[in-house]
Amino acid sequence: MLSISRQTDYACRVVLHLAMLPPGERVTAQDIAKRRLIPSAFVRRIITQLANARLVNTTRGASGGLALARPASQISLMEVVEAIEGPLALNGCVVNPRECPLMKTCSVHETWVHAHDVLGAELSQATFDKLAQHSANLRPSP
């Protein structure tokens, strides 16, 4: 099965949670872990990776917490995936065609490249403002 890691799924939950907050609001890592069902052991590591990728800001102190580093409209699902997984690569030959000794005679390579491009475009277009809005629409009425 081709899939993202659990850590990437959790990272997407963190960024989505932050995208749904009112502008300027900060939350703690533990609050996100509790509300988004992320084990506490994972949340700090994920936040560190997201902060290193400049997707979230962390502030210590009484008024501290987490917030997005830039508007949700400027953060894509692709950026979060790459922050945790590294560069998107469905197959090594897509990233480095010289890796494959069969490149000149491989009929599958073009399909891998096309699938890579389609997936990359889809993930890049999925910004967290859109995802947050969609998530808000999915909530049941009180």
C-alpha atoms as an extended CHARMM CRD file, in Angstrom:
* protein
*
       142  EXT
         1         1  MET       CA              0.0000000000        0.0000000000        0.0000000000  PROA      1               0.0000000000
         2         2  LEU       CA              1.2500000000        3.4310000000       -0.9240000000  PROA      2               0.0000000000
         3         3  SER       CA              0.5170000000        5.7290000000        1.9950000000  PROA      3               0.0000000000
         4         4  ILE       CA              1.7020000000        8.6340000000        4.0810000000  PROA      4               0.0000000000
         5         5  SER       CA              3.0800000000        7.9560000000        7.5340000000  PROA      5               0.0000000000
         6         6  ARG       CA              1.0300000000        8.3180000000       10.6810000000  PROA      6               0.0000000000
         7         7  GLN       CA              3.3300000000       11.1850000000       11.6220000000  PROA      7               0.0000000000
         8         8  THR       CA              2.3670000000       13.0460000000        8.4300000000  PROA      8               0.0000000000
         9         9  ASP       CA             -1.3080000000       12.4760000000        9.1600000000  PROA      9               0.0000000000
        10        10  TYR       CA             -0.7930000000       13.9260000000       12.6390000000  PROA      10              0.0000000000
        11        11  ALA       CA              1.1100000000       16.9050000000       11.1960000000  PROA      11              0.0000000000
        12        12  CYS       CA             -1.8220000000       17.6340000000        8.8820000000  PROA      12              0.0000000000
        13        13  ARG       CA             -4.1550000000       17.5120000000       11.8970000000  PROA      13              0.0000000000
        14        14  VAL       CA             -1.9510000000       20.0230000000       13.7430000000  PROA      14              0.0000000000
        15        15  VAL       CA             -1.8700000000       22.4820000000       10.8410000000  PROA      15              0.0000000000
        16        16  LEU       CA             -5.5990000000       22.0710000000       10.1730000000  PROA      16              0.0000000000
        17        17  HSD       CA             -6.3520000000       22.7590000000       13.8450000000  PROA      17              0.0000000000
        18        18  LEU       CA             -4.2560000000       25.9320000000       13.7410000000  PROA      18              0.0000000000
        19        19  ALA       CA             -5.8710000000       26.9900000000       10.4610000000  PROA      19              0.0000000000
        20        20  MET       CA             -9.2980000000       26.8120000000       12.0810000000  PROA      20              0.0000000000
        21        21  LEU       CA             -8.3710000000       29.1950000000       14.9070000000  PROA      21              0.0000000000
        22        22  PRO       CA             -9.2990000000       32.8700000000       14.8300000000  PROA      22              0.0000000000
        23        23  PRO       CA             -6.3950000000       35.0650000000       13.6360000000  PROA      23              0.0000000000
        24        24  GLY       CA             -3.8630000000       35.7350000000       16.3750000000  PROA      24              0.0000000000
        25        25  GLU       CA             -5.0730000000       32.9570000000       18.6620000000  PROA      25              0.0000000000
        26        26  ARG       CA             -2.5060000000       30.5240000000       20.0520000000  PROA      26              0.0000000000
        27        27  VAL       CA             -3.0080000000       27.0630000000       21.5350000000  PROA      27              0.0000000000
        28        28  THR       CA             -0.8350000000       24.6200000000       23.4100000000  PROA      28              0.0000000000
        29        29  ALA       CA              0.5570000000       21.4340000000       21.9700000000  PROA      29              0.0000000000
        30        30  GLN       CA             -1.3650000000       19.4650000000       24.5670000000  PROA      30              0.0000000000
        31        31  ASP       CA             -4.6390000000       21.1030000000       23.5730000000  PROA      31              0.0000000000
        32        32  ILE       CA             -4.0640000000       20.1280000000       19.9400000000  PROA      32              0.0000000000
        33        33  ALA       CA             -3.0610000000       16.5970000000       20.9590000000  PROA      33              0.0000000000
        34        34  LYS       CA             -6.2490000000       16.1930000000       22.9760000000  PROA      34              0.0000000000
        35        35  ARG       CA             -8.6310000000       17.7120000000       20.4390000000  PROA      35              0.0000000000
        36        36  ARG       CA             -7.0900000000       16.0610000000       17.3610000000  PROA      36              0.0000000000
        37        37  LEU       CA             -6.4700000000       12.6540000000       18.9720000000  PROA      37              0.0000000000
        38        38  ILE       CA             -2.6950000000       12.7510000000       18.6160000000  PROA      38              0.0000000000
        39        39  PRO       CA             -0.5640000000       10.8930000000       21.1600000000  PROA      39              0.0000000000
        40        40  SER       CA              1.3680000000       13.3430000000       23.3460000000  PROA      40              0.0000000000
        41        41  ALA       CA              4.6100000000       11.5490000000       22.5330000000  PROA      41              0.0000000000
        42        42  PHE       CA              4.2160000000       12.4960000000       18.8560000000  PROA      42              0.0000000000
        43        43  VAL       CA              2.9060000000       16.0250000000       19.0570000000  PROA      43              0.0000000000
        44        44  ARG       CA              6.0880000000       17.7580000000       20.2340000000  PROA      44              0.0000000000
        45        45  ARG       CA              8.2610000000       16.0190000000       17.6300000000  PROA      45              0.0000000000
        46        46  ILE       CA              5.7880000000       16.9270000000       14.8950000000  PROA      46              0.0000000000
        47        47  ILE       CA              5.6070000000       20.5350000000       16.0220000000  PROA      47              0.0000000000
        48        48  THR       CA              9.3930000000       20.7440000000       15.9890000000  PROA      48              0.0000000000
        49        49  GLN       CA              9.4660000000       19.5110000000       12.3890000000  PROA      49              0.0000000000
        50        50  LEU       CA              6.7060000000       21.9260000000       11.3810000000  PROA      50              0.0000000000
        51        51  ALA       CA              8.5460000000       24.7960000000       13.0800000000  PROA      51              0.0000000000
        52        52  ASN       CA             11.8110000000       23.8320000000       11.3490000000  PROA      52              0.0000000000
        53        53  ALA       CA              9.9240000000       23.9480000000        8.0340000000  PROA      53              0.0000000000
        54        54  ARG       CA              8.6590000000       27.4220000000        9.0070000000  PROA      54              0.0000000000
        55        55  LEU       CA              5.0340000000       26.3480000000        8.9190000000  PROA      55              0.0000000000
        56        56  VAL       CA              4.2610000000       27.0490000000       12.5790000000  PROA      56              0.0000000000
        57        57  ASN       CA              5.5520000000       29.4590000000       15.1910000000  PROA      57              0.0000000000
        58        58  THR       CA              6.0360000000       28.4950000000       18.7870000000  PROA      58              0.0000000000
        59        59  THR       CA              6.1110000000       30.9720000000       21.6510000000  PROA      59              0.0000000000
        60        60  ARG       CA              6.9580000000       30.1620000000       25.2580000000  PROA      60              0.0000000000
        61        61  GLY       CA              5.4910000000       31.8250000000       28.2870000000  PROA      61              0.0000000000
        62        62  ALA       CA              2.1260000000       32.6680000000       29.7630000000  PROA      62              0.0000000000
        63        63  SER       CA              0.7290000000       33.9900000000       26.4900000000  PROA      63              0.0000000000
        64        64  GLY       CA              2.6430000000       31.4750000000       24.4210000000  PROA      64              0.0000000000
        65        65  GLY       CA              1.5490000000       28.5730000000       22.3160000000  PROA      65              0.0000000000
        66        66  LEU       CA              1.3620000000       27.6070000000       18.6800000000  PROA      66              0.0000000000
        67        67  ALA       CA              0.1590000000       29.4880000000       15.6380000000  PROA      67              0.0000000000
        68        68  LEU       CA              0.6240000000       29.2520000000       11.9010000000  PROA      68              0.0000000000
        69        69  ALA       CA              3.7560000000       30.9840000000       10.6540000000  PROA      69              0.0000000000
        70        70  ARG       CA              1.8270000000       32.5250000000        7.7640000000  PROA      70              0.0000000000
        71        71  PRO       CA             -1.7920000000       32.6510000000        6.5960000000  PROA      71              0.0000000000
        72        72  ALA       CA             -3.4810000000       29.2850000000        6.0280000000  PROA      72              0.0000000000
        73        73  SER       CA             -4.0470000000       30.2930000000        2.4000000000  PROA      73              0.0000000000
        74        74  GLN       CA             -0.2740000000       30.2390000000        1.9390000000  PROA      74              0.0000000000
        75        75  ILE       CA              0.3150000000       26.7620000000        3.4180000000  PROA      75              0.0000000000
        76        76  SER       CA             -0.3580000000       23.7460000000        1.2440000000  PROA      76              0.0000000000
        77        77  LEU       CA             -0.8600000000       20.1200000000        2.0520000000  PROA      77              0.0000000000
        78        78  MET       CA              2.2420000000       19.4770000000       -0.0760000000  PROA      78              0.0000000000
        79        79  GLU       CA              4.3710000000       21.6150000000        2.2460000000  PROA      79              0.0000000000
        80        80  VAL       CA              3.2130000000       19.6840000000        5.2920000000  PROA      80              0.0000000000
        81        81  VAL       CA              3.8010000000       16.3300000000        3.5990000000  PROA      81              0.0000000000
        82        82  GLU       CA              7.2880000000       17.3820000000        2.5320000000  PROA      82              0.0000000000
        83        83  ALA       CA              8.0810000000       18.7940000000        5.9800000000  PROA      83              0.0000000000
        84        84  ILE       CA              7.5460000000       15.3460000000        7.4670000000  PROA      84              0.0000000000
        85        85  GLU       CA              8.2080000000       12.8880000000        4.6240000000  PROA      85              0.0000000000
        86        86  GLY       CA             10.7500000000       14.7950000000        2.5540000000  PROA      86              0.0000000000
        87        87  PRO       CA             10.3730000000       15.4150000000       -1.1760000000  PROA      87              0.0000000000
        88        88  LEU       CA              7.5170000000       13.6920000000       -2.9420000000  PROA      88              0.0000000000
        89        89  ALA       CA              8.7750000000       10.6940000000       -4.9040000000  PROA      89              0.0000000000
        90        90  LEU       CA              6.5180000000        7.9020000000       -6.0860000000  PROA      90              0.0000000000
        91        91  ASN       CA              9.5470000000        6.1340000000       -7.5080000000  PROA      91              0.0000000000
        92        92  GLY       CA             13.2570000000        6.9080000000       -7.3660000000  PROA      92              0.0000000000
        93        93  CYS       CA             13.4360000000        7.2330000000      -11.1490000000  PROA      93              0.0000000000
        94        94  VAL       CA             11.1120000000       10.2460000000      -11.0360000000  PROA      94              0.0000000000
        95        95  VAL       CA             13.4610000000       12.1950000000       -8.7980000000  PROA      95              0.0000000000
        96        96  ASN       CA             16.7050000000       10.8420000000      -10.2230000000  PROA      96              0.0000000000
        97        97  PRO       CA             16.2890000000        9.1970000000      -13.6390000000  PROA      97              0.0000000000
        98        98  ARG       CA             19.9670000000        8.2050000000      -13.7010000000  PROA      98              0.0000000000
        99        99  GLU       CA             19.2860000000        5.7980000000      -10.8150000000  PROA      99              0.0000000000
       100       100  CYS       CA             17.6030000000        3.3410000000      -13.1370000000  PROA      100             0.0000000000
       101       101  PRO       CA             19.7660000000        1.3720000000      -15.5620000000  PROA      101             0.0000000000
       102       102  LEU       CA             16.6440000000        0.5710000000      -17.6120000000  PROA      102             0.0000000000
       103       103  MET       CA             15.5520000000        4.1880000000      -18.0480000000  PROA      103             0.0000000000
       104       104  LYS       CA             15.9520000000        4.2930000000      -21.8380000000  PROA      104             0.0000000000
       105       105  THR       CA             13.7610000000        1.2330000000      -22.3200000000  PROA      105             0.0000000000
       106       106  CYS       CA             11.3180000000        1.6040000000      -19.4350000000  PROA      106             0.0000000000
       107       107  SER       CA              7.7290000000        2.1280000000      -20.5030000000  PROA      107             0.0000000000
       108       108  VAL       CA              6.5510000000        2.7370000000      -16.9210000000  PROA      108             0.0000000000
       109       109  HSD       CA              8.7080000000        5.8130000000      -16.2490000000  PROA      109             0.0000000000
       110       110  GLU       CA              6.4260000000        8.2570000000      -18.0600000000  PROA      110             0.0000000000
       111       111  THR       CA              3.4490000000        7.0550000000      -16.0440000000  PROA      111             0.0000000000
       112       112  TRP       CA              5.3680000000        7.4730000000      -12.7830000000  PROA      112             0.0000000000
       113       113  VAL       CA              6.3110000000       11.0180000000      -13.8150000000  PROA      113             0.0000000000
       114       114  HSD       CA              2.7300000000       11.8570000000      -14.7710000000  PROA      114             0.0000000000
       115       115  ALA       CA              1.3250000000       10.4190000000      -11.5100000000  PROA      115             0.0000000000
       116       116  HSD       CA              3.9790000000       12.3240000000       -9.5350000000  PROA      116             0.0000000000
       117       117  ASP       CA              3.0610000000       15.5740000000      -11.2800000000  PROA      117             0.0000000000
       118       118  VAL       CA             -0.6930000000       15.0870000000      -10.7850000000  PROA      118             0.0000000000
       119       119  LEU       CA             -0.3100000000       14.2200000000       -7.1060000000  PROA      119             0.0000000000
       120       120  GLY       CA              2.0810000000       17.1140000000       -6.5320000000  PROA      120             0.0000000000
       121       121  ALA       CA             -0.2950000000       19.5690000000       -8.1960000000  PROA      121             0.0000000000
       122       122  GLU       CA             -3.2720000000       18.3120000000       -6.1810000000  PROA      122             0.0000000000
       123       123  LEU       CA             -1.4060000000       18.5270000000       -2.8690000000  PROA      123             0.0000000000
       124       124  SER       CA             -0.0570000000       21.9800000000       -3.7410000000  PROA      124             0.0000000000
       125       125  GLN       CA             -3.5310000000       23.3180000000       -4.5470000000  PROA      125             0.0000000000
       126       126  ALA       CA             -4.9770000000       22.0270000000       -1.2810000000  PROA      126             0.0000000000
       127       127  THR       CA             -4.3190000000       24.9780000000        0.9980000000  PROA      127             0.0000000000
       128       128  PHE       CA             -5.2450000000       24.9460000000        4.6340000000  PROA      128             0.0000000000
       129       129  ASP       CA             -7.7070000000       27.8250000000        4.3690000000  PROA      129             0.0000000000
       130       130  LYS       CA             -9.7700000000       25.6810000000        1.9810000000  PROA      130             0.0000000000
       131       131  LEU       CA             -9.3160000000       22.5810000000        4.1170000000  PROA      131             0.0000000000
       132       132  ALA       CA            -10.3290000000       24.4840000000        7.2650000000  PROA      132             0.0000000000
       133       133  GLN       CA            -13.4310000000       25.8590000000        5.5630000000  PROA      133             0.0000000000
       134       134  HSD       CA            -14.3950000000       22.4100000000        4.3370000000  PROA      134             0.0000000000
       135       135  SER       CA            -13.8180000000       20.9720000000        7.8070000000  PROA      135             0.0000000000
       136       136  ALA       CA            -16.0250000000       23.6690000000        9.3570000000  PROA      136             0.0000000000
       137       137  ASN       CA            -18.7760000000       22.7720000000        6.8820000000  PROA      137             0.0000000000
       138       138  LEU       CA            -18.5430000000       19.1140000000        7.9020000000  PROA      138             0.0000000000
       139       139  ARG       CA            -19.2690000000       19.8340000000       11.5680000000  PROA      139             0.0000000000
       140       140  PRO       CA            -22.7430000000       18.8620000000       12.7240000000  PROA      140             0.0000000000
       141       141  SER       CA            -25.0560000000       21.6850000000       13.7090000000  PROA      141             0.0000000000
       142       142  PRO       CA            -25.3730000000       22.2560000000       17.5060000000  PROA      142             0.0000000000
